């Protein structure tokens, strides 16, 4: 019925809880493909115990240490036996009725993927108000290109056939993996339905310290992935537009992503996780790339720099500032 693909790297602290949420499902027809990416902690032994106890669990590996989450997801996709696919991180949780409800709803529509409401949590379910519903915007392509994200990885139930048709995850990305996949699917005219009135059926963990790299390295990955994202998305967007104005529109929308990623750097700097000097070096390297310069040509190149300095100065009001810049320079 449904294949659940779970990339894992050193998630010993959380992965048992994730796998237990699968065991608690109120339907039996599922499989879980845990793809390890060179873990050095006890998570591998934990997964092996689940595989020994229940044949629905399978452990795979990327064969080369640290190929990244996207390679792990693609390996899981290749080995999946069922027609529907959902991707979880190794610290996410499902409600007991999640898989049954998603498949039941998807069987009544002929679409490439369905989007379902999920919520975020930090330490315990219910400790955050963040809910991903997916139906708050009319122009979903514009929203994703501006980094106003309407859904995340685990929100989506895919048909395996469609994922294989578009090539799965792009393994160049170390961050923005799901953003790129969802944007690409939308630009390739995927058919989809948002089940916005359905119950929340999954929970995305956001606890600090869940990443295995330093804040400096994380910011560098965000910047590098943003450059690739802007380049590939703009090419795909422009390929379907013959009007020069519409092509410029796509570049303008992508400015929202640039502002959002700069915020990651600002927040890391304000929390003391990265020095001012290192932050500025990363920023200038990012803004000096030809792709980003093409999105902010001429005198507009100063806009993201102004945003960076104002955001660091007015951090308590940073969300409103970001929305204002998106409205003024990305709409």
VONULUM-333708 format. One record per residue (C-alpha): y, x, z. Coordinates in Angstrom, 1 decimal. Each point is the difference from the previous one (the first is absolute). Layout:
BEGIN
+--------+--------+--------+
:     c2 :     c1 :     c3 :
+--------+--------+--------+
:      Y :      X :      Z :
...
+--------+--------+--------+
END
This chain:
BEGIN
+--------+--------+--------+
:     c2 :     c1 :     c3 :
+--------+--------+--------+
:    0.0 :    0.0 :    0.0 :
:    2.6 :    2.5 :    1.1 :
:    0.2 :    3.8 :    0.3 :
:    2.2 :    1.6 :    2.7 :
:    1.2 :    3.5 :   -0.8 :
:    1.1 :    2.2 :    2.9 :
:    1.3 :    3.6 :   -0.5 :
:   -0.3 :    2.1 :    3.1 :
:    1.5 :    3.2 :    1.2 :
:   -0.3 :    0.9 :    3.7 :
:    0.3 :   -3.6 :    1.2 :
:   -2.5 :    0.3 :    2.9 :
:    2.4 :   -1.7 :    2.4 :
:    0.2 :   -3.2 :   -2.1 :
:   -2.8 :   -0.3 :   -2.5 :
:   -2.6 :   -1.6 :    2.3 :
:    2.4 :   -2.9 :    0.7 :
:    0.6 :   -0.4 :   -3.8 :
:   -3.8 :   -0.1 :   -0.7 :
:   -0.5 :   -2.4 :    2.9 :
:    2.5 :   -2.4 :   -1.6 :
:   -2.3 :    0.0 :   -3.0 :
:   -3.1 :   -0.7 :    2.1 :
:    1.8 :   -3.0 :    1.4 :
:    0.5 :   -1.6 :   -3.4 :
:   -1.4 :   -3.6 :   -0.1 :
:   -1.7 :    0.6 :   -3.4 :
:   -2.8 :    2.5 :   -0.6 :
:    0.6 :    0.8 :   -3.6 :
:    2.1 :    3.1 :    0.0 :
:   -0.3 :    3.7 :   -0.2 :
:    2.1 :    2.8 :    1.5 :
:    0.4 :    3.2 :   -1.8 :
:    1.5 :    2.7 :    2.3 :
:    1.1 :    3.0 :   -2.1 :
:    0.6 :    3.1 :    2.1 :
:    2.5 :    2.5 :   -1.2 :
:   -1.1 :    3.1 :    1.9 :
:    0.4 :   -1.2 :    3.6 :
:   -0.3 :    2.6 :    2.8 :
:   -0.1 :   -2.4 :    2.9 :
:   -2.8 :   -2.3 :    1.3 :
:    0.8 :   -2.8 :   -2.5 :
:   -2.8 :    1.1 :   -2.3 :
:   -2.6 :   -0.3 :    2.8 :
:    1.4 :   -3.4 :    1.0 :
:   -0.3 :   -1.3 :   -3.6 :
:   -3.5 :    1.3 :   -0.3 :
:   -1.0 :   -2.0 :    3.1 :
:    1.3 :   -3.2 :   -1.6 :
:   -1.9 :    0.9 :   -3.3 :
:   -3.2 :    0.5 :    2.0 :
:    0.4 :   -3.3 :    1.8 :
:    1.0 :   -2.2 :   -2.9 :
:   -0.9 :    0.5 :   -3.7 :
:    3.3 :   -1.6 :   -1.1 :
:    1.8 :    3.2 :    1.0 :
:   -0.1 :    2.9 :   -2.4 :
:    1.7 :    3.4 :    0.5 :
:    1.1 :    2.0 :   -3.0 :
:    2.2 :    3.1 :   -0.2 :
:    2.5 :    1.5 :   -2.4 :
:   -2.2 :    3.2 :   -0.3 :
:    3.2 :    2.1 :    0.0 :
:    1.9 :    0.2 :    3.2 :
:    3.3 :   -1.9 :    0.2 :
:    0.2 :   -1.5 :   -3.5 :
:    2.1 :   -2.8 :    1.6 :
:   -0.3 :   -3.7 :    0.7 :
:    0.3 :   -1.0 :   -3.6 :
:   -3.0 :    2.1 :   -1.1 :
:   -2.0 :   -1.5 :    2.8 :
:    1.0 :   -3.6 :   -1.0 :
:   -0.9 :    0.6 :   -3.6 :
:   -3.4 :    1.4 :    1.0 :
:   -0.6 :   -3.1 :    2.1 :
:    1.0 :   -2.2 :   -2.9 :
:   -2.5 :    1.8 :   -2.3 :
:   -2.8 :   -0.6 :    2.4 :
:    0.9 :   -3.6 :    0.9 :
:   -2.7 :   -2.6 :   -0.8 :
:    2.0 :   -3.2 :    0.3 :
:    2.6 :   -1.8 :   -2.2 :
:    2.8 :    0.0 :    2.6 :
:    1.6 :    3.0 :    1.6 :
:    2.1 :    0.5 :    3.1 :
:    1.4 :    3.3 :    1.2 :
:    0.4 :    0.8 :    3.7 :
:    1.3 :    3.0 :    1.8 :
:   -2.3 :    1.4 :    2.7 :
:    2.2 :   -1.4 :    2.7 :
:    0.6 :   -3.6 :   -1.3 :
:   -1.5 :   -3.1 :    1.3 :
:   -1.3 :   -3.3 :   -1.5 :
:   -0.2 :   -3.4 :    1.6 :
:   -3.6 :   -1.4 :    0.1 :
:    0.7 :   -2.5 :   -2.8 :
:    2.0 :    2.4 :   -2.2 :
:   -2.6 :    0.7 :   -2.7 :
:   -1.4 :   -3.6 :   -0.2 :
:    3.5 :   -1.6 :   -0.3 :
:    1.2 :    2.5 :   -2.7 :
:   -3.1 :   -0.4 :   -2.2 :
:    0.1 :   -3.8 :    0.4 :
:    3.6 :   -0.2 :   -1.1 :
:   -0.4 :    2.5 :   -2.9 :
:   -3.0 :   -1.9 :   -1.4 :
:    2.3 :   -3.0 :   -0.7 :
:    2.4 :    2.0 :   -2.2 :
:   -0.5 :    2.2 :   -3.0 :
:    2.2 :    3.1 :    0.9 :
:   -0.3 :    3.8 :    0.1 :
:    1.0 :    0.2 :    3.6 :
:    1.1 :   -2.2 :    3.0 :
:    2.5 :    0.8 :    2.7 :
:   -0.6 :   -1.1 :    3.6 :
:    2.2 :    0.1 :    3.1 :
:   -0.5 :    2.9 :    2.4 :
:    1.8 :    1.2 :    3.1 :
:    0.8 :    3.4 :    1.4 :
:   -0.7 :    1.3 :    3.5 :
:    0.4 :    3.2 :    1.9 :
:   -2.4 :    0.1 :    2.9 :
:   -1.2 :   -3.5 :    0.5 :
:    0.0 :   -3.0 :   -2.4 :
:    3.2 :   -2.1 :    0.7 :
:    2.2 :    2.9 :    1.2 :
:    2.1 :   -0.1 :   -3.2 :
:    1.7 :   -2.9 :   -1.9 :
:   -0.5 :    1.5 :   -3.4 :
:   -1.8 :   -2.3 :   -2.4 :
:   -0.7 :    0.7 :   -3.7 :
:   -0.1 :   -3.4 :   -1.8 :
:    0.8 :    0.9 :   -3.6 :
:    1.7 :   -3.1 :   -1.2 :
:    3.6 :    0.8 :    1.1 :
:    1.2 :    1.1 :   -3.5 :
:    0.1 :   -1.4 :   -3.4 :
:    0.1 :    3.2 :   -2.0 :
:   -2.9 :    2.0 :    1.4 :
:    0.4 :    2.9 :   -2.4 :
:    3.6 :    0.5 :    1.0 :
:   -0.9 :   -0.2 :    3.7 :
:   -2.6 :    2.7 :   -0.2 :
:    2.1 :    2.3 :   -2.2 :
:    2.8 :   -0.3 :    2.6 :
:   -2.6 :    0.7 :    2.8 :
:    0.4 :   -3.5 :    1.5 :
:   -3.7 :   -0.1 :    0.5 :
:   -1.6 :   -3.5 :    0.1 :
:   -3.6 :    1.0 :    0.7 :
:   -2.0 :    3.1 :    0.9 :
:   -3.4 :    1.4 :   -0.8 :
:   -2.1 :   -2.3 :    2.2 :
:    1.9 :   -3.1 :   -1.0 :
:   -1.7 :   -0.1 :   -3.4 :
:   -3.4 :   -1.2 :   -1.1 :
:   -0.7 :    1.5 :   -3.4 :
:   -2.5 :   -0.8 :   -2.7 :
:   -2.0 :    3.1 :   -0.6 :
:    0.2 :   -0.5 :   -3.8 :
:    3.8 :    0.1 :    0.0 :
:    0.3 :    3.1 :    2.2 :
:   -2.4 :    1.8 :   -2.3 :
:    2.0 :   -1.1 :   -3.0 :
:    3.3 :    1.5 :    1.3 :
:   -1.7 :    3.2 :    1.3 :
:    0.1 :   -0.6 :    3.8 :
:    2.3 :    2.1 :    2.2 :
:    2.0 :    2.8 :   -1.5 :
:   -1.3 :    3.1 :    1.8 :
:    3.2 :    2.0 :   -0.5 :
:    1.6 :   -2.0 :    2.9 :
:   -0.1 :    1.2 :    3.6 :
:    2.4 :   -2.8 :    1.1 :
:    1.0 :   -3.3 :   -1.6 :
:   -3.6 :   -0.5 :   -1.3 :
:   -0.1 :   -3.7 :    0.4 :
:    3.6 :   -0.4 :   -1.1 :
:   -0.8 :    1.7 :   -3.3 :
:   -3.2 :   -2.0 :   -0.5 :
:    1.7 :   -3.3 :    0.6 :
:    3.0 :    0.8 :   -2.1 :
:   -2.2 :    1.2 :   -2.9 :
:   -2.1 :   -3.2 :    0.2 :
:    3.1 :   -2.2 :   -0.1 :
:    1.4 :    2.0 :   -2.9 :
:   -3.3 :   -0.4 :   -1.9 :
:    0.3 :   -3.7 :    0.3 :
:   -2.8 :   -0.6 :    2.5 :
:   -0.8 :   -3.6 :    0.8 :
:    0.3 :   -0.6 :    3.8 :
:    0.6 :   -2.6 :    2.6 :
:    1.7 :    0.3 :    3.4 :
:   -1.7 :   -2.0 :    2.7 :
:    3.1 :   -0.1 :    2.1 :
:   -1.1 :   -3.0 :    2.1 :
:   -3.3 :    1.5 :    1.0 :
:   -0.6 :    1.2 :    3.5 :
:    0.6 :    3.7 :    0.9 :
:   -3.4 :    1.6 :   -0.5 :
:    0.5 :    3.7 :    0.5 :
:    2.0 :    2.5 :    2.1 :
:    1.6 :    3.2 :   -1.2 :
:    0.4 :    2.7 :    2.7 :
:    3.3 :    1.9 :    0.1 :
:   -0.4 :    2.1 :    3.2 :
:    1.9 :    3.2 :    0.0 :
:   -2.0 :    3.2 :   -0.4 :
:   -2.6 :   -1.6 :   -2.2 :
:    0.7 :    2.5 :   -2.8 :
:   -1.7 :    3.4 :   -0.1 :
:    3.0 :    2.0 :   -1.3 :
:    3.4 :    1.0 :    1.4 :
:    3.1 :   -2.0 :   -0.6 :
:    1.4 :    2.6 :   -2.3 :
:   -3.1 :   -0.1 :   -2.2 :
:    0.0 :   -3.8 :    0.1 :
:    3.6 :   -0.1 :   -1.3 :
:   -0.9 :    2.5 :   -2.7 :
:   -2.9 :   -2.2 :   -1.1 :
:    2.2 :   -3.0 :    0.0 :
:    2.6 :    1.7 :   -2.2 :
:   -2.6 :    1.5 :   -2.4 :
:   -1.8 :   -3.4 :   -0.3 :
:    3.3 :   -1.8 :   -0.6 :
:    0.9 :    2.3 :   -2.9 :
:   -3.4 :   -0.7 :   -1.6 :
:    0.4 :   -3.7 :    0.8 :
:    3.4 :   -0.3 :   -1.6 :
:   -1.0 :    1.9 :   -3.0 :
:   -3.3 :   -1.9 :   -0.7 :
:    1.5 :   -3.4 :    0.9 :
:    3.1 :    0.5 :   -2.2 :
:   -2.2 :    1.0 :   -2.9 :
:   -2.2 :   -3.0 :    0.4 :
:    3.0 :   -2.3 :    0.5 :
:    1.8 :    1.4 :   -3.0 :
:   -3.0 :   -0.3 :   -2.2 :
:    0.2 :   -3.8 :    0.2 :
:    3.8 :   -0.1 :   -0.5 :
:    1.8 :    0.5 :   -3.4 :
:    3.4 :   -0.8 :    1.4 :
:    1.9 :    3.0 :    1.3 :
:    1.6 :   -2.1 :    2.7 :
:   -3.3 :   -1.1 :    1.3 :
:   -1.3 :    3.6 :    0.1 :
:    3.1 :    1.0 :    2.0 :
:   -0.7 :   -3.0 :    2.3 :
:   -3.4 :    1.6 :    0.9 :
:    1.6 :    3.3 :    0.9 :
:    2.6 :   -1.8 :    2.1 :
:   -2.7 :   -1.9 :    1.9 :
:   -1.8 :    3.2 :    0.9 :
:    3.0 :    1.2 :    1.9 :
:   -1.2 :   -2.3 :    2.8 :
:   -3.1 :    2.1 :    0.3 :
:    2.1 :    3.2 :    0.2 :
:    2.1 :   -1.5 :    2.8 :
:   -3.2 :   -1.1 :    1.9 :
:   -1.6 :    3.4 :   -0.2 :
:    3.2 :    1.7 :    1.1 :
:   -0.2 :   -2.2 :    3.1 :
:   -3.3 :    1.5 :    0.9 :
:    1.7 :    3.4 :    0.0 :
:    3.0 :   -1.3 :    2.0 :
:   -2.3 :   -1.6 :    2.7 :
:   -2.1 :    3.2 :    0.3 :
:    3.1 :    2.0 :    0.5 :
:    1.5 :   -2.4 :    2.5 :
:   -3.2 :    0.0 :    2.0 :
:    0.0 :    3.8 :    0.1 :
:   -3.2 :    0.4 :   -2.0 :
:    1.8 :    2.0 :   -2.7 :
:    3.0 :    2.4 :    0.3 :
:    3.3 :   -0.8 :   -1.7 :
:   -0.4 :    3.1 :   -2.2 :
:   -3.5 :   -0.9 :   -1.2 :
:    1.0 :   -3.6 :   -0.6 :
:    3.0 :    1.1 :   -2.2 :
:   -2.2 :    2.4 :   -1.9 :
:   -2.5 :   -2.7 :   -0.8 :
:    2.7 :   -2.4 :   -0.9 :
:    1.7 :    2.3 :   -2.5 :
:   -3.3 :    1.0 :   -1.5 :
:   -0.8 :   -3.7 :   -0.5 :
:    3.4 :   -1.0 :   -1.4 :
:    0.0 :    3.0 :   -2.3 :
:   -3.1 :   -1.1 :   -1.8 :
:    0.7 :   -1.1 :   -3.6 :
:   -1.7 :   -3.4 :    0.5 :
:    2.3 :   -0.8 :    3.0 :
:    3.0 :    1.3 :   -1.8 :
:   -0.8 :   -2.3 :   -2.9 :
:    0.0 :   -3.0 :    2.4 :
:    3.4 :    1.1 :    1.4 :
:    1.8 :    1.5 :   -3.0 :
:    3.4 :    1.5 :    0.0 :
:    2.2 :   -0.7 :    3.0 :
:   -2.5 :   -2.4 :    1.3 :
:   -2.0 :    3.0 :    1.2 :
:    2.2 :    0.0 :    3.1 :
:   -1.2 :   -3.5 :    1.0 :
:   -3.3 :    1.0 :    1.7 :
:    1.7 :    2.9 :    1.7 :
:    2.6 :   -2.3 :    1.4 :
:   -2.7 :   -2.3 :    1.1 :
:   -1.9 :    2.8 :    1.8 :
:    3.1 :    1.1 :    2.0 :
:    1.1 :   -3.5 :    0.9 :
:   -3.5 :   -1.1 :    0.9 :
:   -0.3 :    3.0 :    2.4 :
:    3.3 :   -0.9 :    1.6 :
:   -0.5 :   -3.7 :    0.3 :
:   -3.7 :   -0.1 :    0.9 :
:    0.2 :   -3.0 :    2.3 :
:    1.1 :   -2.1 :   -3.0 :
:   -2.2 :    1.7 :   -2.6 :
:   -1.8 :   -3.1 :   -1.2 :
:    3.2 :   -1.8 :   -1.0 :
:    1.4 :    3.2 :   -1.6 :
:   -3.1 :    0.3 :   -2.1 :
:    0.2 :   -3.6 :   -1.2 :
:    3.7 :    0.5 :   -0.8 :
:   -0.7 :    3.1 :   -2.2 :
:   -2.9 :   -1.8 :   -1.8 :
:    2.3 :   -3.0 :   -0.6 :
:    2.9 :    2.2 :   -1.3 :
:   -1.9 :    2.6 :   -2.0 :
:   -3.5 :   -1.3 :   -0.7 :
:    0.3 :   -3.7 :   -0.9 :
+--------+--------+--------+
END
